[in-house]
Amino acid sequence: MQSDEIYRLAQGGNPRAIAEILKAQFRDQGIRVIVKTPAEKQLNIVFESSTTPDQQHIQTQLQALQSHWQKHLTLKITATGFRFGELEPDWEWAIAKGLLSSEERQQSSENLALIQKTPEVQQKRSALAVQLQKILEPQLWHSQITQTKNALVIKLNVIKNIDRRHCRQVIQTAVQALDSPEIKKVYLNVYHRQKQQYLWKEAFDPNDDFDTNIAVSPSPQKQRRSPTQDTLKALTIGISCSIAIFIVPLSRFILNAFLTFVHELGHAAAYWTFGYPAVPSFDFIFGGGITLALNQAPILAIAIYGLLSYIAFQYRHNRNTLIILASITVIHLLSLLSPLHQTLIITMGHIAELMAIFICGYCALGKYFCYVGGEQTIYAMLASFSFLESCSFFGQLTFSNSFRIAYRVGKGGLLDNDLVRLSNDYLSLGLAEIACIFLLATIMMPLATWYAFHYEPLWIMKFYRLCQRNPDSKPGL
């Protein structure tokens, strides 16, 4: 993007353009700039530094832009100054109040020349931060590291309680090992992922002496998790809503579109995995959905093994991950060379529905991927509705002869349904027996979800260890 175009867009209130200009302008001053859009017609420019950014200095730097924004924009623009690691701003400044109407907004660019044209500089992560991140990786801490002129700001995302003294010792030793005398201060912020809160914040000089015989005394780690009061409330509301939706035919029909999409997405994913280009879609003629697949393309199967090889190369130092990848490769190859892959493709539709129960339920219990209010309740509603709908479907197939007869008719008498195809062509089981197996699996899903959440501390560390490329160093915690 050309410089003049960036300045023009910044004058028009484009968040990305404003960020590009201000980042380049304040980078050499050790100030990080973040541009947020908390609501429509609102912009918030965040200035962060190891010390509180000078408000008067920033106002002087933005004077030309402020003059233009006040005259020509309907946006409400505010600026806030933070010290690294703090949650509340030290100052707030209303740059433009956005009082103009759309009709009053002018499109002229008379103040364009007043904007200081700072050269475009690509912001790169410092080599020091990259080195430090590699050192901390064996600790299973997800680190976000920002370097200013003479300080490091480190945010650690941890998955269990850790000993504060030992954490300080690890960080201090790692920074000293980098041999970077320009680093005079380290701001350490430790955030607990499950609790969704900071455990502590501190600042220290990395060159201070410390007792190398500090005892490693990790905080007691709970071996089980329990839902919070807010989670129980969200679950109650979500389950109640799903029951109401399930009872009312119209709302049940509407939300069934979610399960139909998940079902067909499962088929499509399985098709692509075995080299068949496929597109999931809704069936507006006979109802439900249908996945349209083409003939098998060998290049796709080759691409799958190429991807597995690439992942294996990346994790070549992790023995356990390599074993899992090798097992996946062998199973995939055997399935591809036998009719088993067709069985898996047909089965994956209903398996995807079971996975929806597990994933949505797990996100609801752990409050994962919940960024705005109400999302936890929605996850609970989707999980419980999927459970009720699957139990109803497989229950009727298992115990109702008339329902089985109607199910065998298929789509207009032309296409057989999934379980009929499994029963007739691939498995030596009757339709009722297959439906009974899926019914039992459906009933087990809430239990599996609860156990995965409740005993998360027992398995999450092993999972994180599998995700490490270089697990040679043992974590000190």
N, C-alpha and C positions, 0 to 999 in steps of 0.2 A: 504494500500500500504506500503511495507516494506521500511525502511529508505534507504538501499543501492540502491534499485530500483529508489527511488526518486532522489538520487544524480546522478545516471546514466542518468536518463531522463533529469535532469537539465543540465548536461554537453552536452547533445544532443540538447539543445535549447527548450525543452518542456516548454511552458509558465506556465502550471499549476504546474509543478514540481519546476520551479524557484520561483513561488509565494509561494509555501509551505515552501521552505527553507528560503527565505528572510523574510517572515512574522514571522516565529519562531525566526529568528536571531535578528530582529529589534523590536519585539513587546515590550520587556522589556525596550527599550530605548524611548518609546513613539512615535515611527515612524510607520505610516501605509504604507504598500507596496501594490501597484496595478500594475499588469502586463497586458499590452494592446498589441494587434496586429493590428496596424493601417493599415497595408498593408502586402501583401505577402512578405516573407523574411525580415520582420521588427518586432522588439520587442521594446517596450518602457516600462521601469520600472519607475514607479512614486513613489517617496518618499514624504510623507506628514507628517507634524508635526505642533504643535501649534506655534513653531518657525521654521525658515528656517532650514532644516536638514543640518548638517555639511558635505559639499561635500568631504573634505579631509578624514574625518572619514569613510564615505561610500566607498570611493575609496580604503582605506586600507582594509576594510572588504571584498570587492569584488575582491581583487587582484588575489587570486588563480583562481577564476572563470574566471576573465578577461583573464588571461594568457591562459587558456584552450580554451576559445571561440575564441580568436584571431588566434589561431593556427589551430583549427579544424572545425570551423563553417563558413557557407556561409551567416549566418544571419547578418543583420545590427542591432546592439543592442545599444540603447541609454538609459540614465538615466536622470531624471529631478527631481528637488527639489522644492516643493511647501510649502508655509505656508497655513494652513487650511483656506478654503474659498476664496483663491486667484484664479484667472483665468489664470494668466500668471506665468510661472516658474521663480524662482529666479536664477537658474543655470541649465545648461544642459551639459551632459558629454557623449561623444561617447565612449562606452565601447568596441565595436567591429565594425569594418567598413564593415565586410562581403565581403571582396575582393577576397576570395578564390573561385575557381570554384568547381563544384561538384566532379570532378576527383581528385582535390587536397585535398579534405576533408579526414581527417584521423579518424579512428574509435577507436584509442587506448584510454585507460583510465588511462594514467600514472599520471595524476594530481588528481586522485580521492582522494588519501590520503591527499592532501593539503586542501581539503574542510573541513571546521569546521563542524562536525556533531552535529548540534543542535538538541536536542530531539524534537520529534513531539508533538506539543501542540495544542489542538483544541481551535480555537479562539471563545470565547463566548462573547456575548453582556453583558456588565456589568449590574448588578442589578439596579444600579443607573439610567442608561439610560432607562431601561424598566419602572422604576417607573415614571420617568419624562415624558415619552411618554404617560403613562396613565393619568397623570395630564393634559397634553395638549390636549388630545383627544376631550374633549367637545368643544374646540375652533374651531373645524373643520379645524385644521392645520395638514397637513401630515408632520410629523417630522422625520428627519434622525439625529440620535444623536450618536456621537462618543466621547468616554472618553479616555483621556490620563492620565498621572500620576497626574497632578494638573489642568487640564482644561477640559472643555466641548466644543465640536464643534457642534452647532445646526444649521441644515438647515431646514427652514420651507418652505413648498410648499403651497402657499395660492391661493385661487380662487377668491379673491376680494381684493381691496385696503384696507389696515388696518392702523390704527393710530400707528405711530412709538413709541410714548411715552407710549401708553397703552400696546403695544406688549412687550416693554422692561420691563414694570412693571409686566406683567403676567409671563414672563420668570424668572425674578429676584425673584419674590415671590415663584414661583414653586421650584427653586433651593434652596432657603433658607429653604423651608418646608422640604426638604430632609435631612437637618441637616448633611451636608457633608463638614466639615471644610477643607478637603484636596482640594476642588475645589477653586482655586484662580482666575481663569479667565474663562469667557464665551465668545466664539466667535459665534456671531449670524449672520446668512446669510438668508435673506428673499427673496424667489424666487416666482414670480408671474407666475402661470401655464399658464394663457391665453396669457399674454404678452410675455412669454418665455424670461424673463430677471429678473435680480436681482433688487429688489426695494431698498435695502440698505444692507450694511454690517457694523458691529460694534463689538467692544470688550469692555467688562466691568468686573469689579470685582463684583461678586454676593453679596458680603457682604457690599457694599457701601450703605449708607443711601439714601433713596429717599422719595419724598413727597407722602405720602399715599393718598393725596387729589387730585392727578393728574386727571384732567378732562378727561373723555372718550370722545374723539371727533373723531369718525371714519371719514376717508376721504370720500368725496362724492363718491358714487358708481353708476356708470352708470347702468341704467336699460335695456340697449340695447347694442348689439355688432354689429359692422360693419366690413366687410372684409377689410384687409389692401391692399395696392397697389400690394404687391407681390402675395397676394391671388387672386386678380382680374386678374393679369397676368397669374397665373397658371390656373385659371378657363377658361380664354379665350383660352389658348393653348389647354387645355384638351378637351373643347367642340368642338373646331375646328377639332382636331384629331378624335374625335368620329364621327363627321359628315362625314369626309372623309372616315373613316373605314366603316361606315354604307352604304355609297353610292357604294363603290367598293365591288362586290360580294365575291371575294376571301378573302379579309381581314374581311369582315362581317362574313363569314362562320367560320373563325379561331377564332375570338373573341366571337362568339356564344358559343364556348366551355365553356367559363367562365359562361355564363348564364345557360347552361345545367348542369354544375357542381353544381351551386347554387341551381337550381331547384331540382335536385335529392337529394342534401344534406338536403333540407327542408323536403322532403318526409322521408328520413332516420331518421332525428331527431324526427319527429312526430311518426314514427313507434316505435323507442326506448322508447319515452316518455310513450307510451301506452303498453309497454311490448312485442313488436315484434322485435326480432333481425333482422337487415336489413343492407344491404350494397349498397351504391349508385354506379352506374357504367354507362359507356357510352354504347349505343346500336350501334354496328358496322354493324348490319344487316339492320335495317330500319332507322337508324339515330336517333339523339337525345340521350336520356338517359333512363335508367330503374333502378328502385330500387328493388333489390331482397330481399324479406322478408320471414321469417320463421313463423311458428305458434306462437301464443302468449305464452309467458313464464311467468307464475304467479310470479316467483321469481323476475323478473324485475320490475313488478308493485309494489311488496312489497318493493323493493329497492328504488323506487321513493318516496314512503311514508316514508321510513326510512330516506332518505336524507332530506325531508321536515321537519321531526321531529327533526333531528339534527340541521338544520338551525334555527328552531323555538326555540330550547333550547339555542342556542348560542345568539339569539336575544330576549330572554325572558323578558328583561327589556325595550324593545322598543315596545310600544303598537301599533304604526302605522304599523311597520313592521310585527308584529304578525297578525294584521287584514288582511294585504295583503296576507300573507302566508296561513291564514285560507281560504281566498276567493279562492286562487289558488287550494288549496286542495279540496274544495267542488266542484269547477267547473271541476277539473280533475276527481274526483270520479263519478260525474254525467255523464260526457262524456264517461268514461270507461264502465259504466253500460248500456249505450245506443248506438244506431247506430251513435250518434254524433261524436264519436271518429273516425269512418271511414270517415265521412265527413271532419273532420279536417285533417286527414292524406292526403286525396286526394287534399284538398285545399292548404296545406302547401307548395307545390311546387311553385305555382304562388305567394303565400304570401312571400316566401323567395326571389323571384325576386324583389318584391316591397321593401322588407327590404334592399336589396342590393343597390337600388337607394338611400334610405334614409341614410344608414350607410356610403357608399362611398361619398355621397354628403356632409354629416356632417363632415366627416374627412377632406374633401377638403376645406370646408369653415373655419373650426377651426384649420386646420393644425395639426390635431391629428394623432399620430402614423406615423409621417413623420420624419424619422431619417437621410435620405440622400437626396440630391438634386433630384428633379424630382418626388418624391413620391406623392406630393400634386397634381401635374398635372395628374399622373396616376389615383389617386382617382377620380378626376374630369372627366377624360375620361371614366372610368368604369361606373360612375353614369349616365353620359349623354348618353352613348351607351345603357345601360340597359333601360333607359327611352325611347329612340327612338325605340329600338327593341320591348319593351312591347307595346308601343303605336301602332306600326305597326301591331303587332300580334292581339291584342284585337280589333283594329280598323277594320281590315279585317274580323274578326269573327263577328263583329257587323253589318257591312254594306255590305259585299260581300257574296252573296248566294253561288257562286261557291266555294269560300274558305271554307265555312261551310260544303259543300258537301264533299270536299276533306278531311277536318278535321275529319268528321264522319267516314271515312274509317278506321281511326286508324292505328295501326302498322300491315301492311300486312293483314288487315281484321280480325286479330286474337285478338288484344288487343285494347280496347277503350281508347281514350285519356281522360285526367282528366276531362275536362269540360263536355264532353259527359257523363261520368259516373255520374257526379253531376246532370246533367239535367235529366238523365233517371232514376236514382236509389234513389237520396237523396233529391233533391230540386224540388219543383213544379214550376220550371221556365224553359223557353226555352233556347236553347244554345245562341241565340243572346242576350237575357236579361242578362244572367250570364256574357257574354263577355262585355256587356255594363257597368255592375257594376265594373268589373276589369279595364276597360278603364278609368272610372271616378276616381277610386282609384289610378291608375297610374298617371293621370294628377295632382292629389292632392299631390303626393309624393314630388315634388320639393318645393311646397308651405309649406308642413309640415317640410321639411328639413330647409328651410329658417327661419321659425318661431321658430323652436327649437334652431337654432343658434342665431338668432337675440335677442330672449328673454331668452337666457341661464342664465343670472344673476338672473332671477326671479324664475327659477325652480331648478337650480343646488344645491342651499342650501338645499332645501327640500329633494332632492335626497340624498345628503350627510348625512342629518339627518337620513334618513331611513337606511343608511349603518352603523350607529353607534350602538354598542351593549349596551352602557350605556348613553342614552341621557338625564339623569336626570339633569345634570348641564347645565345651560344655557350659551351659549357663550357670552363672554363679548363684542363682537364686533358686 
